[in-house]
Amino acid sequence: MVRVIAEKIGASMVILEHRYFGKSIPVDNLTTENMKYLTLENSLKDLTYFARTVELPFVKDASRGSTAVDVPWVMVGGSYAGALAAWTATLFSGTFWAYYASSATVHNLVDFWQYWTPIQENMPQDCRGVATTLIDHIDNILTYGTEQNVTHLKARFGFPAKLCNDDFMTALADGAYSWVDRYFYKEVGDEYPRSVFLVWCDYLTSNHTKDSAIAPADVEAALNGYVRWWKELGRSDARQSLGCSPDQTDYQCFASSSDNPKKLDTSLSNADDISFMWQVCSWPFEDWVTGSPPGIPTIVSRYITVDYKIKDCASLFPTGPNGQTYGIAKGLTPDIVNDYTGDWTTVNTSRLIYVNGEADPFREITVSADSRPGGPLKDTPEVPVKIVPHGFHASDLLIPEGEANEGVKKVQEEVLAQLVEWVGEWPGGSLPQ
């Protein structure tokens, strides 16, 4: 989509690497004390400084500047990068001429169980019914079952009894988490394999009658399906995503307990993962994706809690030689980020276009969240808000998504038309051809 925007407005396309990611790292290793330069304020100022001062080597007209002061720059981003675009529009208004924020995660909170709301609304409903009932069933065994019941349950999936319940259920949640990897263009035709999420659903519902409530016999059938999915597909995918070697047992791979210490890799080769977690733990974004609260249907276990997730911060960022530590350990919360950025508001903002997907799991921390004070942000001429029907995470940024889905295509065309119009309103004189 960025390439098409550049073609439509007659622009060059510049991709800026975020500090502490890729090769843009100012330190030799990623110890806690060396992470101090990775702050939200610094990251935003990188963007504004670059836009205002860069001398681009490919500019044809040497007599004319090409900074955001000289010509109308358009800032484009999706997900966190979309949030950076929206925050730049609010905090450093006037730096860029226009902003396009796709699936922009502008609101931050501690317990992000609402991640599952758009998924449950848009997933196959027979799968939703089976999955929520099955997760309650498994959680009840872990909570109220005998030691023998729990041992037998874990053994069915090939896990030892000593694996903690939260580690056990986190491993099994891989199928549900795979929703975020769905794309329209991969689900039309036979070119790509069936999505991991839908395959997971297939295993859970293979013996369930769609037009009836799930019965006890169906729960056992669904559990058998879950076991088959894990052994045939889920286990190998989960081990691979964690980088577990073939000589590691499943306990060594999935256990997070103190009797299974894992070597901390602070080398630059691991920069993207560590730097992302620093943002989560220290600014702090948090946004821990957990099981839904009691009384609200959930497709992942309620054993997946904030306390369980937050342990990663202490493991990744041990106290430095001079007491250096991460933000959560200092008592900071996402409120400090929301207060700084303006949160869900759009004060002092114009020529900013938001696009969000109905089925995006991050929808509830975007301006289109149902839980946003006052409801989802309304579409206005100054700040248009476009919704992709049944759209996934940043679907609109991929041209193949529009080629595969009319809803995406319509939104993409609207975005392009709006950006062309805004660039045409640039007051700084004629633009170089």
N, C-alpha and C positions, 0 to 999 in steps of 0.2 A: 504493500500500500504506500509506503514512503516513496518508493521509486515512481509510482504513478502520480503522487502529489507533486513531486519535483518536476515531472514532465508537464503536468497541467499548468503549473505556475511559472515554468521556465527557470527553474532553480537548480542549484547543485545540491547534492545530498551529502551530509557530513554525519558520521556516526562517532559519537564521543564516548570513550571508555570511562567508566566510573572509577574514582580513586579506590585503591585497594583491591580492584578486580583485574583479571587478565594480567597484563604486563604493567599496569599503572600502579605500582606499589613502591612507596618511598622508603621501605625498610628492608632489612635482610631476612627477617623471620617474623612470624606473626604471634609473638608472645603478648601477654596481656598489656605490658608496658608499652609495646610498640603499636598498639591499636589506637592510641590516643588521638591521632590525627584524622581518624575516620569518624566524623560527626556529621549530623544532618546539615548543620549550618555550613560547614566546609563544602559538603557535596553540592549544595545549592549554589554557593558562591563560585565553585568551579565552573558551573554552567554559565553564570552571568559574566564572569571574567572572560571566559573563552569567547562568548558571543560579542562582547564589546571590544576586544583587543586583538583577536586572531588576524594574522595576515595569511590568507589562503594562497598557496603556490600556483593554483590553476586559474586565477583571475585574469581575464583577457585584457581588461582596460586598466592599465597601471595608474592612470590618472584618477581613478575612482576607487574609493574604499569598498570593502565588501563585508564589513562588520555589521552587526545588528543595528548600529547607529546609521549606517549608510544605505542599507537595503532591508526590505521586510523579511526577516527571518520567521520561520514557522517551527515551533518546537513540537515534536511528536513523541509520544511514549505510551507504552502499555503496561498495566499492572503497577509495580513500584515506579517504573519510569513514567507512567501516566500520572502518578501522584506527584512526582517531581515537576512535571509540566504544570499541573494545577497549582501546586504550591509556589512555583516560580511566578505564575500569573498573579497570585495574590500578594506574595511578599516582595517581589521585585518587578512589579508591574511596569510595563514600558520597555523591559529589556528585549523581549521578542515582540513581534507585531501580532502574532496569533499563536494559539495553543490548541493542540488536539490531544485529549487525554482519554485513552481507551482503557476500560476496566480499572480506572484509577483508584487505588486503595488508600483513600484520603483520611479515613477514620481509623483509629487504632484503639484497641481494648485488650484486656487481659485474657478473658475467657471467650474465645471465638467459636462457641458451639453452633452459632447461626450459620456457619459454613455449610452445614448439611441441609439447611432449609431449601435453597433453590434446587439442590440435588433431589431431595425427596419430592418436591413439587413436579419435577420434570422427568424423573426416572420411570421405567415401566412400573405401573402401580401394583401389579401382581408381585413383582420382585420386592417392592417396598414393603408390602404386607408381610411377606415371608421373612425378609431380612430383619425387620424390626421385632417381629415375634421371636425369631431365632436368637437374636442378640440378647433379648430379655431372658430367654431360656438359658443360654450359656452363662450370662452374668449371675443368674439365680443359682446355678450349680456352683459357681465359684464362691458365691457369698454364703449360701445356706447348705450346700451339699456336705456330705461327709468327706473326710480325707480320701477315702477310697473312691468316692464319686469324682472328686477333682483329679486325682491321679489317673483314673480311667479316661476322663475327658481329654486330658493333655496327651495321654498315650495314643489316643485315636489319631491325633495329628502328628504323632512322632516326637513329641516333646517330653523331656523328663519332668517329674513332679516338682523338682526344685526350681524350675523356671517360674519367676514371679508372675502373678496373674496379670499385672499391667504389661509386662513384656510379652507375655503370651498373646494377649488380645491386641496389642499393637502390631505384632507380626501378622495376625490374621486380618487386620484392617486394610492391608494393601489393595485388595480388590475394590473396596469402597473408595479409597483415596484416588484410584485411577480415573475417576470421572474427569478430573482436571485435564487429562490427556486426550480428551475427545475432540474430534474435528469433523465438520460436515464433509469435507472433501475425502476423508478416509472412510466414510460410511456410505458412499454411493458407489455402485459398481462392485467389481470383484478384485480390484487392483490391490487393496490392502486387506489384511486379516481383520476379523471382527474385533471391535474394541475390547480391551481387557475388562472394562466395567461390565459390558453386556455379556461377555463370556462368563464372568463371575455370576451374574444374574441367571444365566442359563443353567449353571450348575445348581444354584439354590432352588430353582423353580421347576426343575425337570420332572419332578413327581407330584407337582401341586396342581390342583384343579382351579383354574382362574376364577370361576364363578362361585366359589364357596369360600367361607372363612377358613383360615388355617386350623386344622384339627390336630390333636396330639400326635396322631400317626404321621401327619404332614411335617410336624416339627422334627421328628426323628428322620424322616426322608430328607428334609432340608439339611439337617446336620450331616447326614451321610454325603449329601452333595457338596457341602462345605469342605468336608474331609477330602473328598476326591479332588476338588478344585485345588486345595492346598498341596496335596501330594503330586498332582499331575502338572500344575502350572505355578501356583502361588509361591511355593517354597523356593524354587530356583530363581524366580524373579526378585523375590524379597532379598535373598542372599546376594544376588548380583548388585542390587541397588545399595546395599550396605557395604559392598566391597569385601565380602567374606571370601577367604581363600578355601580351596577344596579340602585342606587338612583341618579346618576348623569345624568343630561339631556345631550343631544347631544351638546348643546352649551357649557356646562361646560366641556365636554370631549374634544372637538376639538378646542375651542377658545384659542388663545394665546394672546389676547389683555389684556391691563392693568386692565380692569374691571373684569377680571376672573383670579385673581392670583392663582397660584398652589403652594402648599407646597413643599419646596425643601427638598428632602430626601438625607441627607449626611451620612446616616448610612452605615456600611460596607455591609449590605445586598444588597445595590444598587451599589456596587463597580464596577462591570463590565461595567455598562452603564456610570457611571460618569467618570471612568478612560479612557474609549474609547473617550468620548467627550473632556476630557482634552488633549488628544493627538491631536485631531482635532483642538481644539481652542488655544492651547498654544504652541505646538512645532513650527508652527502649520501645520498639514497636510492639513487642510481645505477640498478640494475635495468635495465641496457642489454640490449635484446632483440637477440640476435645469431644467426648461423647455428650449427647444432649442431656440436659438436667432430668431428674425423675419427673415423670408425668408427661414428658414430651417424647414422642417416638424417636428412636435413634437407630442408625444403621451401623454404628461402631460402638464398641463397649464403653460403658460409663466408668470403667477402670482406667480409661485414658483421660487423665485429669491434668489440670494446670500444674499441680505439684509434681506429677510424674514428668511432664514435659520440661519443666523449668530446671530440672536437675542437670540438663545438658549444659547450661550456662556455667555452672561451677566446674564441670568437667573440662570444658573447653578453655575457660579463662581463670586459671588458678591465680591467687593473689601474687602480684609482682613483688620484687625485692624492696620496693619503697611503699608497699601497701596499695599499689595500683589494682583496681578491680573494675568490674562492670557495673552499669547503672542500676540494675535491679538490686544488686547487693548493697548499693548506697541508699536504697529506698525510693528510687525513681520509678515512676509508673508511666503508662502511655498518655496520661493526662498532660504531661509536660510537652509531649510531641503535639498533641491536639491544640494546646494553648499557643504553641509557637506557630503552627501552620495555619491556624484558623479553622481546623477540623472540617466539618461539613459545609461551612458557610462559603459564600462567594463574594465577600466584601471587596471593593476596590478592584473588580475583575471585569474585563470585557474581551471580546474576541477569543473566548475560550469555549471549545466545543467538547462536550462529554459524550462518550458512547459506552453503554453497558449492556451486557447480555442477560436475558431473563434467567437462563440456566447456569450462569456463572457462579461457582461456589463462593466467590469473593464479593458477590453482589451486595451483601449486607454490610460491607465496610466501604461501599462506594456511595456517591450522592443519590443513587437510585434505590437505596435501602428502604424497606418498609419501616424499619425501626428509626429512621432519621427523624429528629424532632421536626414536626410539621409535615412529615411524609416525604416521599421521594421528591428531589428537586424538580421543579417544573421547567419545561422548555420555554426559553425566552429568546428574543432576537440577539441580546447581548451575550447570553450564555446558553446556547442550544444544548438540549439533552436528547440524545437519540437512544432508543431501545431496540436491540436486535431480538426479534421473537425467537425464543428457545435458544438464544445465542450462548456460546460457551465463553471461556476466558479470552478476551481480546480477539474474538473471531474476526472482527472488522479489519484488523491489521493485515490479514492474509488474503491476497487476491484469490487464491484457489478456493477459499471459503465462499467468496461471492460467486464464483463460477459454479459452485455446487449447491448454493442455497439462495433463493430469491430474496428472502428477508435480509440476509447479509448484504447482498448486492444493492438493494434499495438504500440501505443505510450508507454504504460506501459511496454511492452516487451523491447522496445528500451532503455528506462530509466534503467531498471534492468540490461540489458546487459552492458550498459555504466558504471554503478556504480560498477558492478562486475569487469570489466576491470580495472577501476581506483584503486580499492582497491587492486587488484592483483599487481599493480605497486608500492605499499608501499615499501620504501627502508629500513625500520627499522628492517629487519630480519623477521623470520618466525612468524606467528601469532598464538596465543593460540587457541587450538581446544576446 
